Amino acid sequence: MATEGEEAVRRSFLAGFVPGGGLPIFDPPPPEEAWDAVEAEGGNFPRLSLEFWTSRQRQASNLHEISYRACYKPQLPRHFIERLTRPGERVYDPFSGRGTTAIEAALLGRRVAANDVNPLSRMLAEPRLTPPEPSAVKNRLKEIPHTGAPDALDLGMFFHPETEAEIRGLRDWFRGREASGELDALDAWIRMVATNRLTGHSPGFFSVYTLPPNQALTAEKQRQINAQREQVPTYRDTHALILKKTKQLLAGLEPTQWRSLSLAARDAWFLTADARHTPALPDGSVALTVTSPPFLDVVDYTGDNWLRCWFTGLDAEAIGRGISTPRTVEAWSDTMAAVFAELHRVTRRGGFVAFEVGEVRRGKLKLDEVVLPLGLRAGFKAHGVLVNSQAFTKTAHIWGVGNNDKGTNSNRVVLFERC
């Protein structure tokens, strides 16, 4: 049974989710067993473990369906955007990845700010604020040659020769248009879709079967998969697949959402910078940050994206050198401390930060307990931690990184406010 003081702290925590009299966080109230506490900087902060948004994960817009490693579901940012901001306020993600927070914020009528040190992130996110009609995509594809210039890179383990020729044609088109200053929003959309379709585990992708989707293995590992499965790449019509994926992404998009995306695109900020130093963001310009940083060194962003970088003309090695992958908790904490200092600068008074982390080292290290003191030292007020727990899905261990070994998968979100 909670003491009177603990009950007061919990009520204060829950009140943080309705600063403007918006959506209630819970009805009915959470059970006693859902609560525990985290000690940080001499204080105790409530931690609440429930299934908050998992049951709604089929309600998300199809516009989010762009594969990217280590990304969260759009229901996570929606949960906080709806409760902690009003339409027209700016929502930020300093580790934008595929752009889940940015796209969800735009769909909800908020203004957008997104940053990622990997320029691939902007290529995947920004075009979805200005989606085209499928007929326009179909007509533009007719202009793009079905062959392109060969180079020394052998891609035969992934693609049928005719498919590879089409991919090279697409690649040459985008690079040529970019070099001449003619790359427009329609080209950017098609490039985004094609980049997303390069490799995967179904006939909807350009490649022979590979897994995980859209994080290309090395050539040697793909050869091993081909031998084990006794498979050879078959022809995939890249232009037809791009048009099909376009229609899937746009399916169900309502007129109000088209208008919200268009409004967000007018003054969206897409940065390619170190999250610790974002001078392009004005002081106090952000109402809410919803983000998930890299978890120590468990994800190899450069290795995962080598083929995407080749296709888009990016330097994977140079990008890799610029991405911080701390290998110890101490080094990770130092990096995140600097991120929190920058978030404190860009967050307006009364604004919030929802900082999502997970569990590493087989669940023994809960990063919310590391993050809490970092935000406090940066000058934020901490409301507490929400832990969204759910049963494992079939892809829960697809990256070889399990959140824990006891049958649950959790997002651990620490909520801060700038007072």
Sequence and secondary structure as in RCSB ss.txt:
>XXXX:A:sequence
MATEGEEAVRRSFLAGFVPGGGLPIFDPPPPEEAWDAVEAEGGNFPRLSLEFWTSRQRQASNLHEISYRACYKPQ
LPRHFIERLTRPGERVYDPFSGRGTTAIEAALLGRRVAANDVNPLSRMLAEPRLTPPEPSAVKNRLKEIPHTGAP
DALDLGMFFHPETEAEIRGLRDWFRGREASGELDALDAWIRMVATNRLTGHSPGFFSVYTLPPNQALTAEKQRQI
NAQREQVPTYRDTHALILKKTKQLLAGLEPTQWRSLSLAARDAWFLTADARHTPALPDGSVALTVTSPPFLDVVD
YTGDNWLRCWFTGLDAEAIGRGISTPRTVEAWSDTMAAVFAELHRVTRRGGFVAFEVGEVRRGKLKLDEVVLPLG
LRAGFKAHGVLVNSQAFTKTAHIWGVGNNDKGTNSNRVVLFERC
>XXXX:A:secstr
   HHHHHHHHHHHHTT TTS   S SS   GGGEEEEEETTEEEEEEEE  SGGGGGGS GGG    TT   TH
HHHHHHHHH  TT EEEESS TTTHHHHHHHHTT EEEEE SSHHHHHHHGGGGS   HHHHHHHHHHS S    
 S   TTTS HHHHHHHHHHHHHHHHHHHHT   HHHHHHHHHHHHTSSBSSTTSSSSB SSTTS   HHHHHHH
HHHHT       HHHHHHHHHHHHHTT  HHHHHHHHHHHHT EEE S TT  TTS TT EEEEEE    TT   
HHHHTHHHHHHHT  HHHHHHHS    SHHHHHHHHHHHHHHHHHHEEEEEEEEEEE EETTTTEETHHHHHHHH
HHTT EEEEEEEEEEE  TTTTTTS  S SSSEEEEEEEEEE  
